[in-house]
Amino acid sequence: MTANGAGGEVGREAPTPSQALAFSRYAEALDLSHAADIARTRALADLGHAALHDARRDGVRGMASDMELRSVAAEAAGMARLTDRRLQVEIDHAVTVIDDYPALFEAWAQRRIERGHVDVVVRVGAGVPDEVRSAYEEAAIAVCERDVPSRVRGALDALAARLHPQTFTERHKAAAAERCVRVFHGTDGMSNLVANLPTVIAAGMLDRLTQMGQSVKDARAESNGAESDGADAAGSGEPADTRTMDQLRADILGDFVLGGAPVVDPTYGTDRAGGLGAIRARVQVAVTAETLMGRDENPAEAVGAALIDADTARELAGQVSEWDRLFIDPVTRTPVEIDTYRPTASMKKLLMARDQHCRFPGCRRAALRCEIDHTIDYALGGHTHIFNLAHLCQRHHSMKQFTKWEVRQVGGGVLEWTSPLGRVYREDVPIPAVCFTIDTADPPPDATRGGPPPDEPPPF
């Protein structure tokens, strides 16, 4: 997502003096906040370096060295009126950024990326071996420059998996062996039930709970409609069902676990075939043909969730009767075509694969939970065509209809949003975490700008 500065387009509404002053003050506040964040990070790293230097000077190691850092953190916490534990975490994070990711810190200082980008790069990079960290850092900066912090996690996960010397399948098997369920008791008679599960199982469970919760809401609406038509429901004595979707999902999960029976499965130590076979939810998986045929062990992607291992992807592939071929532009790495026997369905599937989430700048509500919107309204002559359609969540769909925000498609699925004050925000097509690419030293001019698809169809 990129923005071009202030507007100035002829005919657009100019900001009022009060708005102009407010935006000017906000811009100044952003500058001051950025400078303060950079200075704070440097100062925290200096505290950490000073503590380690003093510990080495006195010839201490291990526990004694940690004590020195705790002492420094406690002193800094008193100055900041924060807890010493929080200050020690912040010092550790600052030292990691300054020492292990110098190029990332420089990009942040130059405002090419934001603090949120730095945090997620460091968090994902915790699993990256030292020998490939510099390559990861360089590629991660390029990823962060293209989008907001909340939407780069998937691409960074895929990048870390690709650079890791151990295959994703091997690491997934080790992680799956640690699957568990835990209870954390809270207050007011409530507790948190936390399950650590393979991604495709967890995504399937959530979607199925959502579908069943929606069925309850639909039945509730039909019941209310019957009452309004004169049906005798007043004497039933049943209270109206006013549960929210979160409450419905929690209640249905409790019903399933306490009233259901386990799936009998002879396998052990891998993703349970019974669990995968029981999935009746909508889980969209993107996997390359090479991985599907077993020629490599690269991870696949549960779209809208996270990466999944190759074995699980192949297990799911064996349970469906129809697959859609997704053609990826090998240079721009964006979906350009999908083939199927049903034209209307293929259009919807291509849009879901292309958009992945709401296409308003910064919004990451999954496409499954969004509406397909005509960029140029159908009533005004807009065509039902891929290049006039995009996913918008209900909030931003309504905003497009009832406010002065405007949007247009400039080709290749790229959207340009114009604010009421004339600022233009470019919303590029999300890059899938799993796709074919080619090595090229001289990409075409539109390769990084999400231009229109090339004349020739890319290979599958």
N, C-alpha and C positions, 0 to 999 in steps of 0.2 A: 504494500500500500504506500503510495507516494502522494504528496500534495504539492501544488504549485504555489505559492504565496497568496497574497491578497488578490481579490478579483479586479475588476476594472472593465468588465465586459459591458459593451454598450447596451443600455436598456435594462440592466439589472438594478435591483434596489440597493441604494447606497446605505451603509450603516448610519444610524443616528449618532449624534455627537456623544451621547451617553454610552452607546454600544462601542463606538470607536475607542473611547477612553478606557472602558472596561477591558477590551481586548488588548489594548496597549499595556495596561497594568498586568494582565495575565501573562503576556509575553515576557515582561520584565521579571515577573515572579518565576517563570520557567527558567530563565537565564540564571537567576540567583540560586534556585534550587539545584540546578545542574552543577554550578560551580561549588556549591556547598557539598554535594554528594562526592565529587571528585576530591575535594580537600579532605573530607572526613575519611574517605577510603585510604588516602595517602597517610593521614595521621594515624589511623588504626594500624596500618601495616608498619609504620615506624615504631609504634608501641610494641608490636610483636617482635620486630627485629631487635629492638633494644633489650627486651626481656631475654631473647635467645643469646644475644651477644654477652650480656652480663652472666648468664648461666655458664656459657663456655669459658669465659674469663676466669670464673671461679672453679673451673674444672668439674662441674657437676653435669650429670646426664640423667636420662630417664625421669624418675619421679621428682627428683630435685629440680630438674629443668621445668617440669610442668608446674611445680609450686611457684617458681619465679613468674611464669606466665599468669598464674592465678592471682598472684599478688598485684601484678600490673593491672590486670583486668578489674580487680576490686577497687584499686585507686581510681581508675578511669570511670568506673561505675558510680563512684561517689561524686565525681565532677559532673557526670551526665544525669545523675539522679535516676539511674536504671539499675537492674540487677547485675551482679558480677557474672553470672552464667551467660546472660544475654551478651554482655560486652565481650566475653571470651569467645563466643561463637562469632561475633562480628569481627574480632581481631583475626581469628583463624581464616575467615572468609576473605578478609582484605589481604592477608599475606598470600593466600592462594592465588588471588587475582593478580596481584603485583608480581609475584615470583614465577608462577606457572603459566600465566596468560598475559604476557606483556603487550602483545599485539592487540589482544581483545581490549585491554585497559586503554590503550592509545586510541582505538576506534571509539570507545566510549567518551574519552576526553574530547575528541574532535566532534562529538555529537552525531556520528554516523550511526550509532546504535544507542539504545537507552539502558538504564540500569536493569530493567526487567530482562533484557536480552542477556546481560552479563550473568545474572543469577541463574538463568536456565541453562546457559552454556556450561557454567561451572558444575551445576547439579548433574547434567547428563555426562559431562566429562569425567565425573568421579569413577566411572567404570572403564575409562579408556586407558590402556597401558601407556607408560611414560614414553616408549619409543615411537608412538604415533601421535602424541599429543600435539606437536607443532602442526602436523598435517590436519588434524581435527580442528585446531584453533583457526587456521587460515580458512578452511572451508566453512566453519561455523559462522565466521564474521560475514561471509558472502550470503549465507542463509538469512542471518538476522537483518541485513540491510534491506531485504525484500519485503519484510512483513512485521507486524506488531508482535511484542513478546508473547502474548497468549496463543499465537498461532504457529510458532516455530518448533514446539516441542517434538511433534511427530517427525519433521524433517531432520532434526538433530539426533533423535533416536536412531533413525535409519542410517544417518551418517556414521554414528558411533559403531553401529553393528557392522557396517561395511568395512570400516578400518580396523576392527578388532581382529587380531591374529587367530582367535578361536572362532569357529563357526557359530552362528546364532542357534542352530539346532543343538549343538553340544551344551551351550550355556543355558538354553531353555530346559533341557533335561535335568541339569543340576538344580536349577531354580524350582522346577516343578516338584522335585523331591522334597522341597521345603514347604509345600502347600499346607495350609492349616486354617483353623477357625479359632478366633479368640473373642473373649468377652471382656469389655472394660466397663466396670460399674460406675455409674454416674450418680446424680442427685435426684431427688424427688421420685424415687422408685424406678428410674430409667437406666438402661445400659446400652452400650454400643456393641453390636455383634459385627466383627470384622473378619472377612474371609479373604485369604490370599490364594487366588485361583489362576489357572491359565486364562489369558485374555479372552480367547474366543468363548470359553465357558461363561465367564463373568459378563461379557457383552450380551451373550444370548439370554442369560438369566434376567438381566435388567430389561431387555427389550420385551421378553415374554411377560414379565410383571407389568410393564407399561401397557401392553396390548390387553391383558386381562383387566387391568384397572380401567382402561378406556371402555371395555365392554360393560363394566359395572356402571360407569357414568352414562353410557348410552341407554342402558336399561332404566336408569333413574330418570333420564329425560323423557323416555317413552311413558313411564309411569306418571310423571307430572302432567304430560299431555293428556293422558286418559282421564286424570282427575279434572282437568280444566274442561273436558268435554262432557262432564256430568257424571262420571263414574262414581259409585259410592265407595269412597276410600276414607271418609272422615271417621267412620266407626271402627276402622281396623285396629286402632290403638298403636300402630307401628310408627315410631318417630321417623321423620324425614332423614334420608341419607345425605349428609352434607360433607362427607369426607373429601379431603383434597387428594390429588394424585399421589403425593408422597405418603399420605396415610393409607391409601388403598394399596400401594405397593408393599408397605410394611405389613399390613394385615394379611395380604395374599401370601407373602413369603412365610409368615408364621403358620398359616393354614397348610401350606405345602409341606413344610418341614415337620410339623407335629402330626399331620394327618396322612402324609404320604408314605410310600414304601421305597427303599433304595433300589436303584437299578442294578440288577445282577450282572456282574461283569467279571470275566475270568482274568482280565489283564491286570498287571500290577507294575507300578513304577513309571507309567506313562500317562498321557492324557487319556482319560477313560473313554473307550469306544462307546460305552453305554451312554455316557454324558453327551458326547457329540451326536450320537444317534437320536437322542431325545430332543435336540434343539428343533423347535418349530418357530423360532423367532427369525426376524430379518437380520441376518449378519452378512454384510457385503464384504467379500474377500477379493483382493487384487493380488494375483500371483503370476509370475512370468511362465511362459510355456516351458522353458528350460527347467525351472524348479518343479513344475507340475509333472514332467516326465522323469524326474529323479536324476537329472544330469548335474544339478548343483544343489546346495543346501542353503541358498540364500533365503532370508525371511520373506514371508508374504505380509500383506497388510490387511487387518480388519478395519475397513474404512470407518473413520470417526472414532476409533478406539486406539489401537496401538499395533505394533508388529506381532506376528505369530510365527511359530516355527514351521519349517517346511513339512514335517511329518503331519502336523495337524491340518495344514492346508490341503495336503493330498488326501487325508482321511475325509475331509468335508467334500472334496471334489468327487469322491467315489459315491456320494450319497445323492447327487443331483442328476437329473436327466437332461438338463439344458444348461449350456454355458454361453456366455456372451464374450465375443472377442473384442478386446479394447485395443484400438490402435493408438500408439503413443508417438508423437513427433520425436524422433531421436535427437533433435537438436534443442528444441525448446522444452522438451520433457513434459508436454501437456497433452491430455487426451484430445483427439481430433475426430474420431469416428468409432461407432460401435455397431455391430451388425446382429440382427435377429430377424425372426420371421414376422414379428408384429411391429409395424412401423410406429404406432403410437407408443407402445411400450418401450421401444428402443430409444425414442426421443427422450422419454422420462429417465431411462437408465443412463444415457449419455450425459444428461444434465446433472444427474446425481453424482456420476463419476467425475465430471468436470468441476462442479461447484464445491462438493464436499460439505460446505456449510453455507450459511447465509452470506450473500455477497455484499452486504453493507460493510464499509470499512471498519475493521476491528471486531466485528461480530463473528463468533465461531459456533453458533447454534447449528447442530448437525442438520444436513439437508433432509434427512428422514423426518425431522420435526418442522420443516419449513414448507412454504407454498411455492409453486412455480408461477412466477409473475411475468406478464407481458410487459417488456420494457416500454414499448409504445402500445398503449391500450388497444385491445382488440376492437372496442367500440369506435376508436378513432382511426381504424384502418391498419392497425398493427397485425402482422402475420404470425401464425402459430408456427414458428420456425426456430431452430436452435439458436440462431444469432439474434433472436428477439425475445429470448426466454432466459430467466435466471431465478435461482432460489432466493427467496426472502422470508425471514421469519415474520410472524404476525406483527410484531412491534414495528419493524422497518418497512413492511408492506403498507401498513396504515400510514406511516410517516410520509412515504412516497405519495400516497393518495391525497392526504389532507393537509400537508404543509408545503412550503415552497422549495423543499429539496427536490432536485431533478437528477435524472440519470439517463445516460445514453450508452449504447454499445459501440465500441470503436473497432471491433473486429477481433476474431480469435477468442471470444469470450471475455475480453477485457472491458470493464465497466468504468465509466467516469462519472462520479457523483459531484454535483455542484450545490454548494450550500446556499442558503438565502442571502449570505453576504458576498457570494461570488467566488469563494474558494473552491478549487477543483481537487478532488481526491481520486487518485487512480487505484482501482482494485484489480490487480492482476489475477490470472487464473491460478488457483492453488496447484503446486507441483506434487504429484503423487509420490509417496515414499518408495514405491516399488515400480520401476519401469525400465525399459531398454534405453541405453544411451550409447552414443558413439564418441570417440575421442576426436576432437577437431581443434586445430590451433587457431583457425579463423572462422568463428561462428558468424552467420549472417547478421546484418544490423538489427533485425527484429528479434533475435534469439532470446534476448533478455527482457524484451518488452512485451512478450505475449502477443505478437502480431498474428495476422490471419494465418490459417493453415497453409502449407505449401501446396503447389499444384499437383505434385505426385503423392499418392498415398504412401505412408510409411510402412515398412515391413512389420508383420505381426511378431 
